[in-house]
Amino acid sequence: MLLAPVEYARPETVDEALGLLASTEGAAVLAGGQSLVNVLKHRVADVDLLVDVSRLGELRAIAAGGDGSLEVGACVTYDEIARSEAVRASHPILADVAAHIEDQQIRNRGTIGGNCCLSDPTNNLPPLLVALDATMHIQSASARREVAAEDFFVGYFATAVGEGELLATITIPAIPGDAGAGYHTVAVGADSKAIARAAARVQSNGTISDARVVLACVGPAPLRHAATEAALRGAPATVAAVREAVQSIGDDIEPLGDCHGSAEYRRAMARVVASRAVCEAISKGGVDHG
Ligand SMILES: Cc1cc2nc3c(=O)[nH]c(=O)nc-3n(C[C@H](O)[C@H](O)[C@H](O)COP(=O)(O)OP(=O)(O)OC[C@H]3O[C@@H](n4cnc5c(N)ncnc54)[C@H](O)[C@@H]3O)c2cc1C
């Protein structure tokens, strides 16, 4: 289906973009357009003005902090993240995940900000950013605010970004020296929708001292699994201990069953991906993250 007529603006600064968003009812941010344009073509959403922020230099930078932290502009594409030496040096898992999002055309256009602001529960980056303890920097014409990634994703296709606001940048703290990060997905087919996904950041030195374990595709938004994290803290960094800890993933999560798998199957797969992500994180612990 063809796109219905819609007004289009390409502001030259973030301030100009925010002014348009504040003053125009029915305005929407356009980033890579990979999801939004499809939604408009299918008449699922109605937008009066597309504010194209995809070329704004202020939203397109990757900056490495001296302490191993990272700042990524909302309009940096997956391909740019995958190829960035700064990302590879400090947060190689982010580069690896971005490098495997769908195909090259999607990676050329899709942006980290769009991936987060769409908040599709099957999108790749939200659970990883929650596991890495990222902070989302949101701006409007009159204010700036910060929201922890953990609180940013509020439901199916819903985030903390409100009317007249845009996501400007994402900051990710350094991965601690004794920590590693892991990520695992079970999907219908190699390139198809995910059934269950998990991301983890684990600190260990033989014994696990801290763990962030995030499940995705099993509810409306990425979910930190507190019981698994508690079971891991103080446990030996062994496969057996990890497998035991993820047994706490059970009826407390309520995935929707569909033609690709029942709710019970998704629960079982959530335990599998969580276990694999945590084991990967442990195996990468102590690696020099730059
Ligand atoms: C064929 C196909 C396969 C795909 N496969 C995958 C996959 O395997 N994994 C995956 O994670 N994704 C996948 N996607 C989704 C893709 O990654 C989208 O690009 C992404 O979800 C949205 O990013 P975008 O930059 O294109 O955003 P857009 O489509 O431009 O925008 C998406 C939404 O976010 C809002 N938005 C965008 N940027 C901002 C901002 N800075 N501030 C506020 N609001 C903003 C828009 O208003 C819109 O509501 C796929 C898409 C297609 C078409």
The ligand as an SDF file (V2000), in Angstrom:
LIG
                    3D

 53 58  0  0  0  0  0  0  0  0999 V2000
   11.7690   -6.4050    7.6310 C   0  0  0  0  0  0  0  0  0  0  0  0
   12.1090   -5.8900    9.0090 C   0  0  0  0  0  0  0  0  0  0  0  0
   12.7750   -6.7170    9.8930 C   0  0  0  0  0  0  0  0  0  0  0  0
   13.1410   -6.2460   11.1640 C   0  0  0  0  0  0  0  0  0  0  0  0
   13.8240   -7.0760   12.0050 N   0  0  0  0  0  0  0  0  0  0  0  0
   14.2090   -6.6310   13.2110 C   0  0  0  0  0  0  0  0  0  0  0  0
   14.9760   -7.4520   14.1030 C   0  0  0  0  0  0  0  0  0  0  0  0
   15.3140   -8.5870   13.8090 O   0  0  0  0  0  0  0  0  0  0  0  0
   15.3100   -6.9320   15.3060 N   0  0  0  0  0  0  0  0  0  0  0  0
   14.9710   -5.6650   15.6910 C   0  0  0  0  0  0  0  0  0  0  0  0
   15.3050   -5.2510   16.7880 O   0  0  0  0  0  0  0  0  0  0  0  0
   14.2570   -4.8600   14.8640 N   0  0  0  0  0  0  0  0  0  0  0  0
   13.8730   -5.3160   13.6570 C   0  0  0  0  0  0  0  0  0  0  0  0
   13.1300   -4.5180   12.8260 N   0  0  0  0  0  0  0  0  0  0  0  0
   12.7010   -3.2010   13.2980 C   0  0  0  0  0  0  0  0  0  0  0  0
   13.7570   -2.2020   12.8900 C   0  0  0  0  0  0  0  0  0  0  0  0
   14.9240   -2.4490   13.6300 O   0  0  0  0  0  0  0  0  0  0  0  0
   13.2930   -0.7670   13.0800 C   0  0  0  0  0  0  0  0  0  0  0  0
   14.1850   -0.0160   12.3510 O   0  0  0  0  0  0  0  0  0  0  0  0
   13.2810   -0.2180   14.4670 C   0  0  0  0  0  0  0  0  0  0  0  0
   12.4250   -0.9520   15.2900 O   0  0  0  0  0  0  0  0  0  0  0  0
   12.8330    1.2210   14.4560 C   0  0  0  0  0  0  0  0  0  0  0  0
   13.9560    2.0150   14.1690 O   0  0  0  0  0  0  0  0  0  0  0  0
   13.8780    3.1800   13.1260 P   0  0  0  0  0  0  0  0  0  0  0  0
   15.1250    3.9940   13.3150 O   0  0  0  0  0  0  0  0  0  0  0  0
   13.6020    2.6740   11.7740 O   0  0  0  0  0  0  0  0  0  0  0  0
   12.6480    4.0480   13.6940 O   0  0  0  0  0  0  0  0  0  0  0  0
   11.3330    4.6230   13.0030 P   0  0  0  0  0  0  0  0  0  0  0  0
   10.6240    3.5790   12.2260 O   0  0  0  0  0  0  0  0  0  0  0  0
   11.6540    5.9010   12.2860 O   0  0  0  0  0  0  0  0  0  0  0  0
   10.4900    5.0040   14.3230 O   0  0  0  0  0  0  0  0  0  0  0  0
    9.9520    3.9950   15.1420 C   0  0  0  0  0  0  0  0  0  0  0  0
    9.1400    4.6690   16.2700 C   0  0  0  0  0  0  0  0  0  0  0  0
   10.0210    5.3000   17.1940 O   0  0  0  0  0  0  0  0  0  0  0  0
    9.7930    6.7110   17.2420 C   0  0  0  0  0  0  0  0  0  0  0  0
   11.1270    7.3230   17.3200 N   0  0  0  0  0  0  0  0  0  0  0  0
   12.2080    7.0130   16.5560 C   0  0  0  0  0  0  0  0  0  0  0  0
   13.2930    7.6850   16.9900 N   0  0  0  0  0  0  0  0  0  0  0  0
   12.8960    8.4450   18.0320 C   0  0  0  0  0  0  0  0  0  0  0  0
   13.5600    9.3600   18.9160 C   0  0  0  0  0  0  0  0  0  0  0  0
   14.8880    9.6220   18.7900 N   0  0  0  0  0  0  0  0  0  0  0  0
   12.8450    9.9580   19.8840 N   0  0  0  0  0  0  0  0  0  0  0  0
   11.5040    9.6920   20.0140 C   0  0  0  0  0  0  0  0  0  0  0  0
   10.8210    8.8340   19.2310 N   0  0  0  0  0  0  0  0  0  0  0  0
   11.5090    8.2200   18.2480 C   0  0  0  0  0  0  0  0  0  0  0  0
    9.0140    7.0590   15.9740 C   0  0  0  0  0  0  0  0  0  0  0  0
    8.2000    8.2060   16.1360 O   0  0  0  0  0  0  0  0  0  0  0  0
    8.2110    5.7730   15.7850 C   0  0  0  0  0  0  0  0  0  0  0  0
    7.0920    5.7880   16.6240 O   0  0  0  0  0  0  0  0  0  0  0  0
   12.7740   -4.9370   11.5550 C   0  0  0  0  0  0  0  0  0  0  0  0
   12.0750   -4.0950   10.6600 C   0  0  0  0  0  0  0  0  0  0  0  0
   11.7550   -4.5640    9.3970 C   0  0  0  0  0  0  0  0  0  0  0  0
   11.0170   -3.6380    8.4530 C   0  0  0  0  0  0  0  0  0  0  0  0
  1  2  1  0
  2  3  1  0
  2 52  2  0
  3  4  2  0
  4  5  1  0
  4 50  1  0
  5  6  2  0
  6  7  1  0
  6 13  1  0
  7  8  2  0
  7  9  1  0
  9 10  1  0
 10 11  2  0
 10 12  1  0
 12 13  2  0
 13 14  1  0
 14 15  1  0
 14 50  1  0
 15 16  1  0
 16 17  1  0
 16 18  1  0
 18 19  1  0
 18 20  1  0
 20 21  1  0
 20 22  1  0
 22 23  1  0
 23 24  1  0
 24 25  2  0
 24 26  1  0
 24 27  1  0
 27 28  1  0
 28 29  2  0
 28 30  1  0
 28 31  1  0
 31 32  1  0
 32 33  1  0
 33 34  1  0
 33 48  1  0
 34 35  1  0
 35 36  1  0
 35 46  1  0
 36 37  1  0
 36 45  1  0
 37 38  2  0
 38 39  1  0
 39 40  1  0
 39 45  2  0
 40 41  1  0
 40 42  2  0
 42 43  1  0
 43 44  2  0
 44 45  1  0
 46 47  1  0
 46 48  1  0
 48 49  1  0
 50 51  2  0
 51 52  1  0
 52 53  1  0
M  END
$$$$
